[in-house]
Every structure is written in structure tokens, then in C-alpha cells.
Amino acid sequence: MPEPARRTTQGGATMWSTWPHRIAVLMSVAIALFWILTPTSQTAATQIALNKLAGMTNTQVEAFIAAHPDLGEQLINSAPKEMAKWWTSQTTSEKEHLIRTLADGLGDLDGIDYASRDRMNRAFLAETMKKTTAQVAKTPADAQAVGMLAALKAIEGALNGKHSPARHLISFTDDQPPLAAVAIGDLDTARVVTFNVPGMGTYTNDMQLWTQSAQNVYDQQGLVGGNHRRAVVAWIGYKTPPPGVDATLGDYAARGGPLLAEDIAGLTASRSVRKTIAPVVNVIAHSYGTTTAADALAQNKLGVYSFVMLGSAGIENYIAHASDLHAAHVYSGEATKDPEAAWGRLSRHDPRAPGFGATVIEVDGDARLALLPVTGHAPILHSEWNDDPLSSAWSKIKDVKVFEKQYLAHESTFGYLDNGTESLFNTAIATTPSANEDLTSGRPTTREPVPDRAGRTSSD
């Protein structure tokens, strides 16, 4: 399995090279990993290196980086399992020291336990929020800073308040826009973990609504029979393409797929090193997220149980069959009233085509079970906030007739992961191992595969 690339900016430069301070604080970890990854005869040198680095100032570490420009990136790209081994080898006091002092460097590294990552990422978020707020106050016309602050507030908003179960900030980077992942449930103990991957136009300024979609999945999994301990990750860990022509290209998926693969591998590594029960892993993806997730699964054997594609923007042609995705179960669903998904498949194929081998799930509603239809391409349209007619989502509309028309339209439209939809119901069944059958037929409600855009009905 090829080693996934480490976090990158959209231009391809490593994140660490963009923020020199973060390279500095990470080098103590990186040097330790260098020794861990060398032959076992170097074990004693590991502790020597750690002790030496513990006494270095950031300036001294930066000088070391300048003298060894390739080493930092090489070490930070270390496998999650090695990171997990290194982290578990630290004493409780050493971990506490690292959490307090290196919050802006360690919280995004796969292999570290998620409770520690949550603490570090929340601290780094608060630090970044403070700096960005000051920057906006100083230069309010700085559109990039204003946009950054909006995204940071959305991430913070997804975490704040009383939630059941608790939410954890398992990943956070100060990219432009920032990237983040919020876990609903405890990834350190969950028996079933589901990654929720977004598509075009979903950025972290949508973090609250995307986290709501993950909450909906979590809740529905419980309703269909998932009594085991579980977690769902609202994952915005890559920069999604903006709506338009970019969504027909594979560049964003090629960059995002390795990041998703690394986070899944990091979960598995973290749990295996700590000798906890290996979790069952699912992936749910929407729109262009299906393209990204398919790249991740096709290029890495990640042991995924179920892969669910909703409103797919298409699977790259090099992925000829569902079996190439290395998932035990592959599902795909698309609403009849979704006018956008097909545009993403101008150069890719439809995973619902019979020859591809995915199970096609129903998403158009089922009156018999009082399940609502998906009415467009959106992943989610409803939340406690925007369903409230008195909220700021609606206060800007002053004309009563316009308000009534738009609010009634809102009440009658549903995305793929909205509560009450057949799409969410079937997605929950597909991602719940003990409930891989529905209440009536013994499986998610399905239909016959459909031809792809070229009218093909087989993989030829």
C-alpha cells in the first residue's frame, strides 16, 4: 500500500513549510520518529535524541531544520502506526507536557489518541481564533481574514453547546480555508466508526451543518438497531472544489483521497497499537466526495466495511468495479430530482451502472414507511437553526409574502442526509453491521441498477 501524502495546501506545498513555527514545534516528534523508523539498534539513540531536543529552543530547532530541509517533511510523513507507537511510549507527564506546549503541531497527527488530539486542536483553534479576530479588527477589509474567521466560528459552533454524545475536534489545520474534522462519539473506544465525506462547495464555514449531517447519521444508526458503541466523523479534511467545472476534474480528489486514507489508517493504527478492539469502518460520501473517497479506497486497502455514495459526481474510469474499492459492501443512491450529480460524470462513470457492481439504494421516499424523498442535490438542508423561522437565517427577509413562500419551500425540500428521508434511513442500515437489513425486507430498500450517461449496462 503506498504511503499517503501528508497534509498539503491546495498548491501542493506541505502545510508545515507554510508555517515555520509549526515545523519547529513538530521537529521534536519528527526526530524521535526518525530513530523509531531506523533499525532497532537505534533504540537507545531515540531517548538520547528526545532528551537533547527537549532542551532546544524553537530558534535552535529552526536552525536544525534549515540545515536539514528534507528531513522534517520525511519524518512528518511517517506512518500513523509508528506515530502511535511513539506516542504510547511517552509517560503521562511527558504527554501532558507535549499537549500543553505543542498543541499547534501534534493535534492533526494520526496515531495520537483522539482525546489528546481534541484537547490540542481546541487549544490551537482558540489560538487561531484570537489571532484572526485581531487581524480582522485591524484590517476589516481583508476578505481572506474575514472568511477565515467565519470558518473558525463555524468550527467552534459545531463544538459548542450540549450534545449527545460529546463532540471532539479530532483534526484542525489553519489552511485557507481551514480544514477540520469533528467526531460525534469517542473514536478511542467506538466499535463502529463512520467517516462522512463532503462534496463540492462544502467548506468549514459549513461545519455546523455538516456536523449536523453526521449527527443525523449517528442518531439514525441507533434507530435501525445499532446498539453498539459508535462514532461518526464530520470530515472536512480536504479542500473541496467550488461548484462548476472544477467538480468535473479529478485534481481535488487526487489531493483529498490520500488525506482521507491517512485518517482512516490512523484510526486503525491508533487502536491496534493500544490493543483495543479494531473498529468497523464505514465511509459515507456525497457528490464529489464520492470521487475523493473512491480514490482513497481504490488506492489503499483500508478494511472498510461499507461505502455509501450519495448523488455521486462519478467514479474515475480506472476504478472498473466495486470490488476495486476494497470495501465489503458498496452502495450508491441518487434522487430522481437531483439535477446536478450527472454533470460531475462528464468524464467519470456512474457507480449505479449494473456492470460496476454496487447495490443501488432507494432515496426517492417510501410512503409505506413514512420516509421522505430527496428533492435535489444538497446533502442536508435542515437543522434546528435554519428550521426556526425566528432565527437569523430568515430575519433578513422583510417581505411577509416572500418569507412565507421561501419558508414553505424550505419545509418541503430535503437533502440526502436530512432526518426523515429514505436516503438517511438506508444509509444508516448500510453502515450498521448488526442492522444490515431493514424492518421489512431484510436489506436496505434497493432498486435495479441504472445505465450510466452513455447508456452502458455493463462494465464493458
N, C-alpha and C positions, 0 to 999 in steps of 0.2 A: 504494500500500500504506500503510495507516495506521501511524503510528509506535507501536510497542508501549509500554505504560506501563513506567516504571522500577520497580525493586523496591519492593514495598509491604508493609506489615504487614497482618494479617488485617482490621483495621478500616478499611483504605483509606488511612491516613496514610502519607506517604512514609517509608521507612526512615531516610533522612537526617535528617528532622525529629525522629525519636525519639532519635537520638544526636547531640547538638550537636557533640561533638568530631569526629565523622566528617564533618560538614558543613564544619567548619573546615579539616581537612586536605585535603578534596577541592576546596576553592574555588580553589586554585592551578591545578588541572586545569580546573575549570569556567570560570574567567575566560579561560584560554587557548582553550578551545573556543568561547567567545563570539566571540572575534576570528576564529577559523578559520571560523565559520559566517557571518560577515558578508562583504561583498564583498571581492574581492582587494585593493582599495586599502587595506584594513586590515592587510595582511600585516606591515608594519613595526611596527604597533602591537602585534601579537601578542608579539613579542620584548620590547618595552617593558613590556607588562603582566606577562610572565613574570618579567622581571628585578626589577620592582617587588615582585611577590608573593613572590619568593624571599627578600626581606629582611623580610617581615612575620612577626610572631609570631602564634600561634594567637589570642591575645586581639584583635589588630588585625583578623585575618580575620573573627573572630566579630562584631566591631563592624560590619564591612562587610556581613555577612550581615543583621544586624539592620536596617541601613539599606536593604537591597535584598532583602526576604524572598522575592520570587518568582523572583529571578534564579538562585539556586542550584539550585532544582528544575528550572527550564527548561533550564539548561546540563547538568545531570547526565543529563537525558533525551536528550541529544544522540545522534545516530545512531552506531552502532558503527563505521561506515566513517570518520567524522570523528575518532572516538577513535583508531582505528588510524593514521590519517594523523598525528595529533598525536604519538602515542607513537613512531612510527618516525622522526619529525623530531628526536627528542631524541638527544643524543650518548650514548655508552656510559657515561660518567661521570655524566651527568645522570640516566640511567635507574637507575644504581646508587644514587645519592643518593635518588631517589624510592622505590625498593624498600626501602631501609633506613628511611626516615623516614615513609612514608605507607602502610605495609603494611595498616593497618586501613581504608584508604579506596579503594585502587586495585585490589585483588585481585579484586573482583567486577565490574569494569567491562569489558564486552565490547568487543573491539577491541585490547586489550593482548595481547601474545603469551602463550601458556599457560605457558611455562617461568617467566616472570616472575610471572605470577599464582599459580602454585604456590608459589613462594618467599614471596610476600606473604601468601597465605592460610594457609600453615603457620605463619608468624610470628604472624599475627592469631589463629589457633586456639590457639597456645601461650599468648599473652597472655590470651585469654578464659578458657582453662582455669585459668590461675593465679589470676585474679580470682574465678572461680566456685568453685574449690576453697577459697579463703579465705573466701568468703561462706558456703559450706556448713559449714565448720568453725566459723564464728562463730554461725550460726543453723541448726543441723541440722534443725529442724522446718520450715524454709522449703521447702515442696513444690516450688515453681517452680524454685528454685535446684537442688534435688536432681535434678529432671527434666532441667534444663539440663545439669548435669554428666554425667548418664548419656548424653545425646546427644553431648556433646563427646567423651566417652571412646569412644563407638561410631565417631565420625568418625575419631578418632585410630587406633583399632584397625583400621579399614579400610585405613589407610595404612601401618601398621607391618608389619614382617616382610619376608621375601624373597618378592617377587612377580615373575612373568614374564608380560608385560613390566612395566616400572615403572609405578607409580600416581602420579597427580598430583591435587592438590586445586585444581581449576580455579575453584571458587566456594565461598564461605563467608560467611554473614551471621549475626550474633548476634541473630536474631529469637527469639521464644519460640513454638514451639521453633526452634532454629537450622535454617537451610537450608544445603545443601551439594551439591556435585557432584564425584564422583571419576572421573577418566578413567583407563581401563586402556589404555595406549598413548600415543603422542605426538600431540596434536592439532595441533601445528605442522607436522607432516610427513605425517600419515596420509592415504592415498588414499581410504579408506572410513571414515566416522565414523557410529556408531550411537548415538542417544540412547535410553536406557531409562527410560521414564516410569512411575512407580508410581501405584497407585490408593488407595482408601480405607484409612485406618488405617496407612499406611506413613509413618513419621516418621524423623528422623535417628537416633533411638535404635535403628533397624533398619539403620543404614548398613552394617554389616559384612555382613549377609545380603543386602541389596540390591546391594552391590558384588559379592558372590559371584555373583548372578544375571547381572551384567554380565560377570564373568569367564567364566561358563559360555557366554554368547553368543560372547565373543571366541574361546574355545577351539574351540567347535563350528564357527564360521565358518572356522577354519583347517582343520578336518577335512573339511568339504564342498568344499574347493577354493579357499578364499580365501587365496591365497599373497601377495597384495599387502599393503602396509603398511596397518594398520588400527588403529582405536581404538574403544572402547565406553565410553560415559559413563553411570555410575550417577547419574542425575539426580534429586535430591530438591530441586528448585528452587522448589517451591510448597508451601503448606500443604494437605495432602490432607484430605478430610472424614473425620470419625470414622465407624465403622460405624454404620449406622442410617439414619434419614430424611434426613439431610443429603446422603447419597450419591444421593438421587433428585432433588436440586435442582441447578441449574446455577451457583450462586454461586461455588463454589470453582474450577470450571473457567473461569469468566469472568475470575477473577483470575489463575489459573495459566497459561492459554493465552498471554497476551501475554508472560509471562516466558520460557516455552519458545521462543516465536517470536523473542524478542530474542537468546536464547543461540544459536539456530541461525543467525540473521542475523549475529551477532557472529563466529561461526566463519568464515562466508563472507567477511565484511568483512576480518577479520584476515589471511586467506590471500590475498585479492585485492590488498590494498594492498602486501603483501610480495612479490607477484608469484610465489607458489608455485602449484603445480597445484591447481586447485579440487577439494575433496574431494567424493566421492559421499556424500550424507547420507541416512541411514535413521532412522526412528522406530519403536521398539517400545513398545507401551503395554499396560498391564494394568488391567482393571477400570475404575474411574473415571478412570484415566489416559488411557483411550481417549477419554473425553468431553473432557478437557482438551486432549489432543493434537489431536483433531479440530477443536476451536475454533481452535487455533493455526494449523493448516494451511489451514482454510477461509478464514480472515480475512487470510492472508498468503501470497503466492507465494514460497515458500522454496526451491523447486527440489529437493524431496525425491524420492529415487529410489523408496524402498519404505516403506510404512506398514503395520505389522502390529499388529492388535488382538487381544488375548487375553482371553477372559472379559469381553467388553465390557459396561460398565454402560449402554451406549446412546449413540447419536449424536443431537445436538439436531435437532429437526424442520426447522430452517431449512436444514440440510445435506441436500439432497434426493438426491444421487447421489455415488458415489465420485469422480467427476470433479471435484466441487466442492472436493475436498481438495487439489488441485494437486500430487498425487503421481503418479509414473509408474506405480506398482503399488500396489494396496491389497488387503490380505489380512485375513481375520478367522477366528478359530477359537474354539470353545467346547466344553468337555468335556461329555459326556453326564452325568457325575456331578458337574457343577458346579451346586449348588442356589441359588447366590447371585446370579449375574450378572443373571438375569432381573428381580430385584427393582429393580435400578437403572434398568430400562427401563420403569417405570410411566408415565413421561411422555416417553420418548425411544424411538427406533426401533432395531431390531436391524440391525447392519451386515451380517449374514449373509442378510438378506432378498434374494430374487432381484432385485427392482427396484432395489436400492441399487447393485449393480454390483461389489461386492468379490468377490475369489476366496476361497472358503471352504476353509481348510486343515484337514486331519485332525489331531486331538490325542488320540484315544482309544486309541492304541497300534497297533503293527503287529508281530505275532509273526514274520512273514516276515523282517523286518529287525531283529528283537530290540529293538524300540522300545517303551518303557513308556507306559502310559496316564496321563493327568492324572486324578486321583481326587477333585478338589474345586476350590475357587475360589482357593486360595493361589497366589501367584506362584512361591514357592520354599520348600521345606521342609528341604532337606538342605545341610549344609556339613561341613567337616572337624571343626568344633567340636561341633555337635549330633548328628553321627553317631557320635561317640565315647562309648561307654557309661560311660566313666570321667570324662567332663567334668562341669562344674558344671551343665550342662543337665539332668543326670539324678541328680546326687548328693543332691538334696533328697528323692528318693523312697526311703524306707527299707524299705517292704514289698516283699519279693522278688517276690511274685506280681503285685503292681500294676506293679512295674518291668518285669517280663517282658511283661506284656500291653501296656503303653504303648509299650515299645521295639519290639515286633513290629509294632504298628500304625504306628509311625513309619516303619519299614523298608518298609512296603507302601503308603505314601501318597506322592503326587508332585504337585508344583506345575507350573505352565506352563513354568517356566524351569529345572527341575531337570535335571541331567545324565541322559542315557539316555532321555529322553522323546521321543515323536514330535513333540510340540509344539516343543521346543527344536530338534530336527533340521530341521523345516520352516521355523521362524523363521530359522535360520541360512542356509538355502538362499535364502529370500526376500530376505535382506538382504546377500547376497553376489553382486555383479553377474556375476562370472565363473563362478558356480555357481548360476545361476537355473534349474537343472534338477537333479533328484535322480539317484541312482545307477542307477535302473531305468526310470523313465517319462519323464524329460526335463523334469520340473517338480516343484514341491512336491506331495506327495500331497494331493489335494483331494477334496471330495465336493460333491454338489448343494447349492445354497443352500437354506436352511430358511425357512419362513414366520415372520414376526415374531409377537409376542404376540397380535396381533389377527387372525392368520391370513392377512394380506395376502401376496401373492406377486408384487406389482409395486409400483412407486413411487406408484401412484395411491391 
